[in-house]
């Protein structure tokens, strides 16, 4: 699952390619991208949803159907469109589902229609799995996502693991296989996270000092907590 907001072509290309070229079997993974509104990042010619459409090979139109769902916060009502397909490159294939939050009709003149925050984007996927597995009532958006999953021949009821990363995160080729291997060997383990490093550590002094922050929080703190089987917080960028 990849929640995104205003990321541009460069960042999205790196993230999508890193998922596409992992050594995990193509038939057994589906990339779910949730675009948090119709947003155009600084210096970008296209909005994030249209950039996703160009990279993955689908079309976004204003008249596309928006499926309703309920969210938390002040604006509880929202609508989102669902697109799905298979992206093929260099003999590899990646099944994908893209959820684009469009907002309600009253948001037509808004500068950020459909925007509800990253937490809401994550809850779209997590809430769907919760409602499916606990036999709770599905929203209109849930039904559209389930239908897309069925067409991709990956029914929601057969999914066992969910990997959450950020739209500017690149994962190593063997990361998914290693994490699933660990989870399969440890049936009592509820979740695990990978080791995260700063990619642009020499870009500015701010990114340079982030290296120490990540080292302390991941290599030291989480490794120490993991030794006792009680990690207090799993990072949303790679879990």
PAZAPA-4460 file (N, C-alpha, C; in steps of 0.05 Angstrom, whole numbers, plus 32768, in hexadecimal, padded with zeros to 4 digits):
% residues 239
    n_x    n_y    n_z   ca_x   ca_y   ca_z    c_x    c_y    c_z   seq   type   mol
   8011   7FE8   8000   8000   8000   8000   8012   8019   8000     1      X     A
   800C   802B   7FED   801C   8043   7FEA   800A   805C   7FEB     2      X     A
   8008   806A   8002   7FF9   8083   8003   800A   8099   7FF7     3      X     A
   7FFE   80AA   7FE6   800E   80C0   7FDB   7FFD   80DA   7FDC     4      X     A
   800B   80F0   7FD9   7FFE   810A   7FDC   8005   811D   7FC5     5      X     A
   801D   8127   7FC4   8025   813A   7FAF   8040   8132   7FA2     6      X     A
   8046   8118   7FA4   8060   810E   7F99   8060   8111   7F7B     7      X     A
   8077   8116   7F70   807A   811A   7F53   8083   8101   7F45     8      X     A
   8089   8104   7F2B   8090   80ED   7F1A   80A9   80DE   7F23     9      X     A
   80BD   80ED   7F2B   80D7   80E1   7F33   80D3   80CE   7F4B    10      X     A
   80C6   80D9   7F60   80C3   80C9   7F78   80B1   80B0   7F73    11      X     A
   809B   80B5   7F65   8088   809F   7F60   8094   808A   7F4E    12      X     A
   80A4   8092   7F3B   80B2   807E   7F29   80C4   806C   7F39    13      X     A
   80D4   8078   7F4B   80E7   8068   7F5B   80D8   8054   7F6D    14      X     A
   80C2   805D   7F79   80B3   804C   7F8B   80A6   8035   7F7C    15      X     A
   8099   803B   7F66   808B   8027   7F56   809F   8013   7F4B    16      X     A
   80B5   801C   7F40   80C9   800A   7F36   80D5   7FF8   7F4B    17      X     A
   80D9   8002   7F63   80E4   7FF1   7F78   80D1   7FDB   7F80    18      X     A
   80B6   7FE1   7F7F   80A2   7FCC   7F84   80A1   7FB8   7F6D    19      X     A
   80A2   7FC2   7F55   80A0   7FB1   7F3D   80B7   7F9D   7F3C    20      X     A
   80CF   7FA6   7F42   80E7   7F95   7F3E   80EF   7F86   7F57    21      X     A
   80DE   7F83   7F6B   80E4   7F71   7F82   80E4   7F54   7F78    22      X     A
   80F1   7F43   7F87   80F3   7F27   7F7E   80DA   7F17   7F88    23      X     A
   80C7   7F24   7F94   80AE   7F17   7F9C   809D   7F11   7F83    24      X     A
   8090   7EFA   7F81   8081   7EF2   7F69   806D   7F08   7F61    25      X     A
   806C   7F0E   7F47   805B   7F22   7F3C   803D   7F1C   7F41    26      X     A
   8036   7F02   7F3F   801A   7EFB   7F42   8010   7EFD   7F5E    27      X     A
   8022   7EFF   7F72   801A   7EFF   7F8E   801B   7F1A   7F9B    28      X     A
   801E   7F2F   7F8C   801E   7F4A   7F98   800D   7F5E   7F88    29      X     A
   8001   7F70   7F97   7FF1   7F85   7F8B   7FF9   7FA0   7F98    30      X     A
   8000   7FB3   7F88   8006   7FCE   7F93   7FED   7FDE   7F94    31      X     A
   7FE6   7FE8   7FAC   7FCF   7FF9   7FB0   7FD9   8015   7FB6    32      X     A
   7FD3   8028   7FA4   7FDB   8044   7FA8   7FC3   8054   7FAE    33      X     A
   7FC4   8064   7FC3   7FAE   8076   7FCB   7FB7   8093   7FC8    34      X     A
   7FAC   80A1   7FB5   7FB2   80BD   7FB0   7FA0   80CF   7FC1    35      X     A
   7FAC   80DF   7FD2   7F9D   80EF   7FE6   7F94   8109   7FD9    36      X     A
   7F81   8107   7FC6   7F76   811F   7FBA   7F83   8125   7F9F    37      X     A
   7F78   8138   7F91   7F82   8141   7F77   7F96   8158   7F7D    38      X     A
   7FAF   8150   7F81   7FC4   8163   7F89   7FDA   8164   7F75    39      X     A
   7FE5   817B   7F70   7FFC   817F   7F5E   8013   8189   7F6F    40      X     A
   8029   817A   7F6F   8040   8181   7F7F   804F   8199   7F74    41      X     A
   805F   81A6   7F84   806F   81BD   7F7B   8082   81B5   7F65    42      X     A
   8082   81C4   7F4F   8094   81BF   7F39   808B   81A9   7F26    43      X     A
   8073   819E   7F2B   8068   8188   7F1A   8054   8193   7F06    44      X     A
   8053   8188   7EEE   8040   8190   7ED9   8026   8182   7EDD    45      X     A
   8026   816A   7EE7   800E   815A   7EEA   8008   8155   7F07    46      X     A
   7FEE   8150   7F0D   7FE7   8149   7F29   7FF1   812D   7F2F    47      X     A
   7FF3   8126   7F48   7FFC   810B   7F4F   7FEB   80F5   7F43    48      X     A
   7FD0   80F7   7F43   7FC0   80E2   7F37   7FC6   80DF   7F19    49      X     A
   7FCA   80F5   7F0A   7FD0   80F3   7EEE   7FEC   80E8   7EE9    50      X     A
   7FFE   80EE   7EFB   8019   80E2   7EF8   8018   80C4   7EFC    51      X     A
   8008   80BB   7F10   8005   809E   7F14   7FF9   8091   7EFB    52      X     A
   7FE5   809F   7EEF   7FD8   8094   7ED7   7FEC   8091   7EC0    53      X     A
   7FFE   80A4   7EBD   8012   80A2   7EA8   8026   808C   7EAD    54      X     A
   802E   8089   7EC6   8042   8075   7ECD   8038   8059   7ECC    55      X     A
   801E   8055   7ED3   8013   803A   7ED5   8002   8032   7EBC    56      X     A
   7FF9   8046   7EAD   7FEB   8040   7E94   7FCD   803F   7E96    57      X     A
   7FC1   8051   7EA6   7FA4   8053   7EA6   7F9C   8070   7EA1    58      X     A
   7F82   8075   7E9D   7F78   8090   7E97   7F68   809A   7EAE    59      X     A
   7F6B   80B4   7EB4   7F5C   80C2   7EC9   7F4B   80D7   7EBB    60      X     A
   7F30   80D5   7EBF   7F1E   80E8   7EB3   7F0C   80F4   7EC9    61      X     A
   7F03   810C   7EC4   7EF2   811A   7ED8   7ED7   810B   7EDC    62      X     A
   7ECE   80FE   7EC8   7EB4   80F0   7ECA   7EB6   80D4   7ED6    63      X     A
   7ECE   80CB   7EDD   7ED1   80B1   7EE9   7EC1   80AF   7F03    64      X     A
   7EB5   8098   7F08   7EA4   8095   7F1F   7EB3   8098   7F39    65      X     A
   7EA7   80A5   7F4C   7EB2   80A8   7F67   7EA2   8097   7F7B    66      X     A
   7EAF   8085   7F89   7EA2   8074   7F9C   7EA3   8080   7FB8    67      X     A
   7E8D   8081   7FC6   7E8B   808E   7FE0   7E96   807D   7FF6    68      X     A
   7EA1   808A   800A   7EAA   807D   8023   7EAA   8091   8039    69      X     A
   7EAA   8088   8051   7EAA   8099   8069   7EC6   809A   8075    70      X     A
   7ECF   80B1   807D   7EE9   80B4   8089   7EE7   80C2   80A4    71      X     A
   7EFD   80C3   80B2   7EFE   80D1   80CC   7F05   80EE   80C8    72      X     A
   7EFF   80FF   80DB   7F06   811B   80D9   7EEE   812D   80D5    73      X     A
   7EF4   8145   80CC   7EDE   8159   80C9   7ECD   8152   80B1    74      X     A
   7EDA   814D   809A   7ECC   8145   8081   7ECA   8127   8080    75      X     A
   7EB3   811C   8089   7EB1   80FF   808C   7EA9   80F2   8071    76      X     A
   7E9E   8101   805F   7E96   80F5   8045   7EAC   80FA   8030    77      X     A
   7EB1   80E6   8020   7EC4   80E9   800A   7EBD   80D6   7FF4    78      X     A
   7EC8   80DB   7FDC   7EC5   80C8   7FC6   7EE0   80C3   7FB9    79      X     A
   7EE3   80AB   7FAE   7EFC   80A4   7FA2   7EF7   8092   7F89    80      X     A
   7F08   8095   7F75   7F07   8085   7F5D   7F1B   806E   7F60    81      X     A
   7F15   8058   7F53   7F27   8040   7F55   7F2F   8038   7F39    82      X     A
   7F49   8034   7F35   7F54   802B   7F1C   7F66   8013   7F21    83      X     A
   7F67   8000   7F0E   7F77   7FE8   7F12   7F82   7FDE   7EF8    84      X     A
   7F96   7FCE   7EF9   7FA2   7FC3   7EE1   7FBC   7FB6   7EE7    85      X     A
   7FCC   7FB1   7ED2   7FE6   7FA4   7ED5   7FFB   7FB5   7EC6    86      X     A
   8010   7FBD   7ED4   8026   7FCC   7EC8   803C   7FB8   7EC0    87      X     A
   8045   7FB8   7EA7   8059   7FA5   7E9E   8072   7FB4   7E94    88      X     A
   8089   7FAC   7E9E   80A3   7FB7   7E95   80B8   7FA2   7E97    89      X     A
   80C9   7FA1   7E82   80E1   7F8F   7E82   80DA   7F73   7E8A    90      X     A
   80C4   7F69   7E80   80BD   7F4D   7E86   80B1   7F49   7EA2    91      X     A
   80AD   7F5E   7EB1   80A1   7F5C   7ECC   8085   7F69   7ECB    92      X     A
   8074   7F61   7EDD   8059   7F6C   7EDE   8052   7F73   7EFB    93      X     A
   8042   7F88   7EFE   803A   7F91   7F18   801C   7F98   7F18    94      X     A
   800C   7F88   7F27   7FF0   7F8E   7F29   7FED   7FA6   7F3B    95      X     A
   7FDA   7FB8   7F34   7FD7   7FD0   7F44   7FBA   7FD8   7F46    96      X     A
   7FB4   7FE6   7F5C   7F9A   7FF3   7F61   7FA0   800F   7F6A    97      X     A
   7F95   8023   7F5D   7F99   803F   7F64   7F7F   804B   7F6D    98      X     A
   7F7E   8055   7F86   7F67   8062   7F91   7F6C   8080   7F92    99      X     A
   7F5C   8090   7F84   7F60   80AD   7F83   7F49   80BA   7F91   100      X     A
   7F4E   80C8   7FA7   7F3A   80D6   7FB5   7F32   80F0   7FA6   101      X     A
   7F19   80F2   7FA0   7F0F   8108   7F8F   7F00   811E   7F9F   102      X     A
   7EF6   8116   7FB6   7EE6   8129   7FC6   7EC9   8129   7FBE   103      X     A
   7EB9   8137   7FCD   7E9C   813A   7FC8   7E97   8150   7FB3   104      X     A
   7E7F   8152   7FA8   7E78   8167   7F95   7E7D   8183   7FA0   105      X     A
   7E7B   8187   7FBA   7E7F   81A1   7FC6   7E9C   81AA   7FC6   106      X     A
   7EAE   8197   7FBF   7ECB   819D   7FBF   7ED6   81A4   7FA3   107      X     A
   7EC4   81A8   7F90   7ECD   81AD   7F74   7EDF   81C5   7F72   108      X     A
   7EDA   81D9   7F82   7EEA   81F2   7F80   7F01   81F2   7F94   109      X     A
   7F04   81DC   7FA3   7F1A   81DB   7FB6   7F35   81D7   7FA9   110      X     A
   7F4A   81E1   7FB6   7F65   81DE   7FAB   7F70   81C2   7FB0   111      X     A
   7F63   81B3   7FC3   7F6C   8198   7FCA   7F54   8186   7FCC   112      X     A
   7F45   8182   7FB6   7F2D   8170   7FB8   7F34   8154   7FC0   113      X     A
   7F25   8149   7FD3   7F29   812D   7FDB   7F3E   8129   7FF0   114      X     A
   7F4E   813D   7FF6   7F64   813A   8009   7F59   8136   8026   115      X     A
   7F61   811F   8032   7F59   8119   804D   7F70   8110   805F   116      X     A
   7F88   8110   8055   7FA0   8109   8065   7FA9   80ED   8061   117      X     A
   7FC3   80E8   8069   7FCF   80CE   8065   7FC2   80B8   8076   118      X     A
   7FB9   80BF   808E   7FAC   80AB   809F   7F93   80A0   8091   119      X     A
   7F84   80B2   8085   7F6C   80A9   8077   7F73   8097   8060   120      X     A
   7F89   809D   8051   7F92   808C   803B   7F98   8070   8045   121      X     A
   7FA6   806E   805B   7FAD   8054   8066   7F94   8045   8070   122      X     A
   7F81   8053   807B   7F69   8046   8085   7F57   803C   806F   123      X     A
   7F5A   8046   8057   7F4A   803B   8040   7F51   801E   803C   124      X     A
   7F6B   8018   803D   7F74   7FFC   8039   7F70   7FEC   8053   125      X     A
   7F79   7FF6   8069   7F77   7FE7   8082   7F5A   7FE3   808A   126      X     A
   7F49   7FF7   8087   7F2D   7FF4   808D   7F1F   7FE0   807C   127      X     A
   7F27   7FDF   8062   7F1B   7FCB   8050   7F21   7FAE   805A   128      X     A
   7F3A   7FA9   8061   7F41   7F8E   806A   7F33   7F87   8085   129      X     A
   7F30   7F9C   8096   7F22   7F97   80AF   7F05   7F90   80AB   130      X     A
   7EF8   7F9F   8099   7EDC   7F99   8093   7ED8   7F7F   8085   131      X     A
   7EEA   7F77   8073   7EE7   7F5E   8065   7EEB   7F46   8078   132      X     A
   7F00   7F47   8087   7F07   7F30   8098   7EF4   7F2D   80B1   133      X     A
   7EE7   7F43   80B9   7ED5   7F42   80CF   7EB8   7F43   80C6   134      X     A
   7EB4   7F40   80AC   7E99   7F3E   80A0   7E88   7F56   80A8   135      X     A
   7E93   7F6E   80A6   7E85   7F87   80AB   7E7C   7F93   8090   136      X     A
   7E69   7FA6   8092   7E5E   7FB2   807A   7E73   7FC1   806A   137      X     A
   7E75   7FBD   8050   7E88   7FCA   803F   7E7D   7FE4   8034   138      X     A
   7E8F   7FF8   8031   7E87   8011   8025   7E86   800E   8006   139      X     A
   7E7C   8022   7FF9   7E7B   8021   7FDB   7E98   801F   7FD0   140      X     A
   7EAB   802D   7FDC   7EC6   802C   7FD4   7ED2   8011   7FD9   141      X     A
   7ECC   8005   7FF0   7ED5   7FE9   7FF6   7ECD   7FD6   7FE0   142      X     A
   7EB4   7FD8   7FD7   7EAA   7FC6   7FC3   7EB9   7FC9   7FA8   143      X     A
   7EC0   7FE2   7FA1   7ECE   7FE8   7F88   7EEA   7FDC   7F8A   144      X     A
   7EF8   7FDE   7FA1   7F12   7FD4   7FA4   7F12   7FB5   7FA3   145      X     A
   7EFE   7FA9   7FB0   7EFC   7F8C   7FB0   7EF7   7F82   7F93   146      X     A
   7EE7   7F90   7F84   7EE1   7F88   7F68   7EFB   7F8A   7F57   147      X     A
   7F0B   7F9F   7F5C   7F25   7FA2   7F4E   7F38   7F8B   7F55   148      X     A
   7F39   7F84   7F6F   7F49   7F6E   7F78   7F41   7F54   7F6A   149      X     A
   7F27   7F4F   7F68   7F1D   7F37   7F5B   7F26   7F35   7F3E   150      X     A
   7F24   7F4C   7F30   7F2C   7F4D   7F14   7F4A   7F48   7F11   151      X     A
   7F59   7F50   7F25   7F76   7F4B   7F24   7F7D   7F2E   7F2D   152      X     A
   7F68   7F1F   7F34   7F6B   7F03   7F3D   7F7B   7F01   7F58   153      X     A
   7F76   7F15   7F69   7F82   7F15   7F84   7F6B   7F1D   7F97   154      X     A
   7F59   7F0A   7F9E   7F43   7F11   7FB0   7F4C   7F1B   7FCB   155      X     A
   7F3E   7F2F   7FD5   7F45   7F3B   7FEF   7F47   7F26   8005   156      X     A
   7F35   7F12   8004   7F34   7EFE   8019   7F4C   7EEC   801A   157      X     A
   7F5C   7EEC   8004   7F73   7EDB   8002   7F8D   7EE9   8009   158      X     A
   7F8C   7F04   800E   7FA3   7F13   8015   7FAC   7F0D   8031   159      X     A
   7FC6   7F0A   8036   7FD0   7F04   8051   7FE1   7F1A   805C   160      X     A
   7FEF   7F29   804B   8002   7F3D   8055   7FFE   7F57   8047   161      X     A
   8003   7F6D   8057   8001   7F88   804C   801B   7F97   8052   162      X     A
   8028   7FA1   803E   8040   7FB0   8041   803A   7FCE   803C   163      X     A
   8040   7FDF   804F   803A   7FFB   804D   8055   800A   8049   164      X     A
   8057   801A   8033   806E   802A   802F   8065   8047   8027   165      X     A
   8078   8059   8028   8071   8075   801F   8077   8078   8002   166      X     A
   806C   808D   7FF6   806F   8091   7FD9   808B   809A   7FD1   167      X     A
   809C   80A0   7FE5   80B8   80A7   7FDF   80CB   8092   7FEA   168      X     A
   80C1   807A   7FEE   80D1   8064   7FF9   80D8   8051   7FE3   169      X     A
   80F1   8049   7FE2   80FA   8034   7FCF   8101   801B   7FDF   170      X     A
   80F6   8004   7FD7   80FC   7FEB   7FE6   8110   7FDA   7FD6   171      X     A
   8120   7FCB   7FE4   8134   7FBB   7FD7   8127   7FA2   7FCB   172      X     A
   8133   7F96   7FB7   8127   7F80   7FA8   811E   7F68   7FBA   173      X     A
   812E   7F62   7FCE   8127   7F4B   7FDF   8118   7F51   7FF8   174      X     A
   8110   7F6A   7FFC   8104   7F72   8015   80E9   7F64   801B   175      X     A
   80D7   7F63   8007   80BD   7F56   800C   80C0   7F39   8013   176      X     A
   80D1   7F2B   8004   80D5   7F0E   8008   80E0   7F09   8024   177      X     A
   80F3   7F1A   802D   80FF   7F17   8048   80EA   7F1B   805E   178      X     A
   80DA   7F2F   805B   80C6   7F36   806F   80B1   7F20   8071   179      X     A
   80A8   7F16   805A   8093   7F01   805A   809F   7EE7   8065   180      X     A
   80B8   7EE1   805E   80C5   7EC9   8068   80C6   7ECA   8086   181      X     A
   80CC   7EE1   8091   80CE   7EE4   80AF   80B2   7EE0   80BB   182      X     A
   809D   7EED   80AF   8082   7EEB   80B9   8078   7ECE   80B8   183      X     A
   807F   7EBF   80A3   8076   7EA4   80A0   8084   7E92   80B5   184      X     A
   809C   7E98   80BC   80AB   7E88   80D0   80A2   7E8E   80EC   185      X     A
   8098   7EA6   80F1   8090   7EAF   810C   8072   7EB4   810C   186      X     A
   8062   7EA0   8111   8045   7EA2   810F   803A   7EB5   8125   187      X     A
   8049   7EBA   813A   803F   7ECC   814F   8045   7EE9   8149   188      X     A
   8055   7EEE   8134   805C   7F0A   812D   8045   7F17   811E   189      X     A
   803D   7F2E   8128   8027   7F3C   811B   8030   7F4F   8105   190      X     A
   8048   7F5A   8107   8052   7F6D   80F4   8070   7F6F   80F6   191      X     A
   807C   7F79   80E0   8099   7F7E   80E1   809F   7F96   80CF   192      X     A
   80B6   7FA2   80D2   80BE   7FB9   80C2   80DA   7FB4   80B8   193      X     A
   80E1   7FC2   80A2   80FB   7FC0   8097   810E   7FD6   80A1   194      X     A
   8127   7FD4   8098   813A   7FE9   80A0   8139   8000   808C   195      X     A
   8136   8018   8095   8132   802F   8084   814B   8041   8085   196      X     A
   8154   8049   806D   816B   805B   806B   8164   8073   805B   197      X     A
   8173   8089   805F   816E   80A2   8051   817C   80A1   8036   198      X     A
   816D   80A6   8020   8177   80A4   8005   8188   80BC   7FFE   199      X     A
   817F   80D4   8004   818C   80ED   7FFC   819C   80F8   8014   200      X     A
   81AC   80E8   8021   81B8   80F1   803A   81CD   8107   8036   201      X     A
   81D7   810C   801E   81EB   8121   801A   81DF   8139   800C   202      X     A
   81C4   813A   8009   81B7   8150   7FFB   81B9   816A   800A   203      X     A
   81B2   816A   8024   81B3   8182   8035   81BC   817A   8051   204      X     A
   81C1   818D   8062   81C9   8187   807D   81B2   817A   808D   205      X     A
   819A   8181   8085   8182   8175   8092   8181   8157   808C   206      X     A
   8184   814F   8073   8184   8133   806C   819C   8124   8077   207      X     A
   81B2   8132   807B   81CA   8126   8086   81C5   811E   80A3   208      X     A
   81B8   812F   80B3   81B3   8128   80CF   819D   8114   80D2   209      X     A
   818C   8111   80BD   8177   80FC   80BE   8183   80E0   80BF   210      X     A
   819B   80DE   80B4   81A9   80C4   80B5   81AB   80BA   80D2   211      X     A
   81B2   80CC   80E4   81B5   80C4   8101   819A   80BE   810D   212      X     A
   8185   80CD   8105   816A   80C8   810F   8161   80AC   8107   213      X     A
   8164   80A5   80EE   815C   808B   80E4   816C   8075   80F0   214      X     A
   8186   807A   80F4   8197   8065   8100   818E   8060   811D   215      X     A
   8189   8075   812C   8180   8072   8147   8165   8064   814A   216      X     A
   8152   806C   8138   8137   8062   813B   8134   8046   812F   217      X     A
   8143   803F   811B   8140   8025   810D   8155   8011   8115   218      X     A
   816F   8017   810F   8184   8004   8115   8187   7FFF   8133   219      X     A
   8182   8013   8143   8186   8010   8160   816C   800A   816F   220      X     A
   815A   801D   816F   8142   801B   8180   8130   8003   8178   221      X     A
   8129   8002   815E   8117   7FEC   8155   8125   7FD1   8157   222      X     A
   813E   7FD0   8151   814D   7FB6   8154   814D   7FAD   8171   223      X     A
   8151   7FC0   8183   8150   7FB9   81A0   8135   7FB0   81A9   224      X     A
   8120   7FBE   81A0   8105   7FB6   81A7   80FE   7F9B   819B   225      X     A
   8107   7F97   8182   8101   7F7E   8174   810D   7F66   8182   226      X     A
   8123   7F6A   818F   8130   7F54   819D   811E   7F49   81B4   227      X     A
   810D   7F5B   81BE   80FA   7F53   81D3   80DE   7F4E   81C8   228      X     A
   80DB   7F4F   81AE   80C1   7F4A   81A2   80AC   7F5E   81A8   229      X     A
   80B4   7F77   81AC   80A0   7F8C   81B2   80A9   7FA7   81A6   230      X     A
   80A5   7FAA   818C   80AB   7FC3   817F   8094   7FD6   8183   231      X     A
   8099   7FED   818F   8084   8000   8197   8077   800F   817F   232      X     A
   8086   8013   816A   807C   8023   8153   8088   8019   8139   233      X     A
   8078   8011   8126   8082   8009   810C   807F   8020   80F8   234      X     A
   8093   8027   80EA   8092   803F   80D8   8080   803A   80C0   235      X     A
   8071   804E   80B9   805F   804B   80A2   806E   804A   8087   236      X     A
   8087   8052   8087   8096   8053   806E   809E   8038   8064   237      X     A
   809F   8024   8076   80A7   8009   806D   80A0   7FF4   8082   238      X     A
   8087   7FEB   8083   807E   7FD8   8096   806B   7FC4   8089   239      X     A
***
